[in-house]
Amino acid sequence: MREITEKSISDWIAEVPVIADVAAMKETVWMNDRLLPFDQAVRNSELTMDDVREASERLKRFSAYFQKAFPETRKDNGLIESPVCRIPEMQRAMEAKYGERIPGDLLIKLDSHLAVSGSIKARGGIYEVLCVAERIALEAGYLHLTDDYSVLCEEKCRKLFEKYAIAVGSTGNLGLSIGIIGAKLGFRVTVHMSADARQWKKDLLRSKGVLVKEYQNDYSAAVENGRKEAEKDPFCHFVDDENSRMLFLGYAVAAERLKRQLDEAGIAISREKPLYVYLPCGVGGGPGGVAFGLKMVFGDLVHCFFAEPVQSCCMMLGMATGLHNEISVRDFGLQNRTIADGLAVGRASGFVGRQMAPFMDGCYTVADERMSALLKMLADHENIWLEPSALAGMYGPVMLAPKRGGLPEGCHLVWATGGSMVPADEQQKYYQQGSLACREY
Ligand SMILES: *Cc1c(COP(=O)(O)O)cnc(C)c1O
């Protein structure tokens, strides 16, 4: 921290040029000069493919539980998974509007429509609660690894979980996922919500018996308070969004499943046609975990870019300076205020930053108006409705094209991270904001 306050912003810009754009709140791109060839990067990685496989196996064990507790997961055999689709109308509309060709396929991964909690958090957040539940039930002798996990729906298991608490700090969606699965299993759940969190998310959680604590300040403060409170209770598990390996691995399982989906759709990834993935980033766990999984599956054939609001570009700052969680957007006069509530994070996860430093291709930032405009365009052209955060990835192909003298041929996959649970009246407001933003963005 001291180092930052001692250096002036102009010193910083001399050292890390992208900070000029960051401080001026301009949309910008940062390419990662610490990216390593996959075989080198993986050699020094703390986490491995074995860790991802273990997470994948655990989720399979829980599939019988999900089919019973959340019947909407039956169509995917008790796995929480989302479709991947081509969006050709959106592709044409973007090419026409922004004057950049997007050569190859433009695809969207609809984590916005994941069962149970309607956002990418239905991967990591739910996975961490399952880890906790499994451990407790195994230790109590109520469960064995080879059992049908639907026994966890039984009253005696709920009674067991009632003795335990789960807490989390969130801008909204992580709280939703933890709250919904935690309450369903029987845990006492407390969600510490930052000021950005939407009212409907708090209402929904309270309707499920979750204790929601509201904060006037941003995400980092909500997490900090939640962590302190949880430490006082030996029966409380705190889901630490800034440091959790469990969350990260829950997200990472998406990759092997995506590979299967692309195979089934006849989309081959090759050196001639690599995969470019654009991931909205808040604290970093979601995009970091997914990107890590993708690197394990596709190696050098996948290129992952993290997308952040101009006001909340904590991952770009942390990566570009190498200071990770020791630097905040506030150090450069940014307020961390954005319409993209899922991405309203001013300080990135140090764990994710360090883990991903040799694996990620780069970061870029988008204006709030950009996300709004893209939200409207996607609704108009594809009838897909997302929350603003989930559109940060959509601008990736356009943002990166000039950096590379035109976009390379490939498969461009936009990770849509949330939105299916947004109430209709809120969605209409987002759409109207998009109609205004569309004129300039
Ligand atoms: C949480 C979230 C993200 C980003 O995940 P992080 O782990 O915070 O980086 C992106 N989009 C939406 C809609 C989210 O809720």
The ligand as an ORCA input file, in Angstrom:
! r2SCAN-3c Opt
* xyz 0 1
  C     -19.815    -12.467    -10.076
  C     -20.119    -12.122    -11.467
  C     -19.104    -11.994    -12.415
  C     -17.643    -12.108    -12.136
  O     -17.216    -13.054    -11.229
  P     -16.052    -12.705    -10.199
  O     -15.755    -13.981     -9.537
  O     -16.598    -11.682     -9.244
  O     -14.936    -12.128    -10.987
  C     -19.493    -11.688    -13.701
  N     -20.772    -11.513    -14.044
  C     -21.767    -11.640    -13.151
  C     -23.185    -11.442    -13.600
  C     -21.464    -11.947    -11.836
  O     -22.457    -12.055    -10.945
*
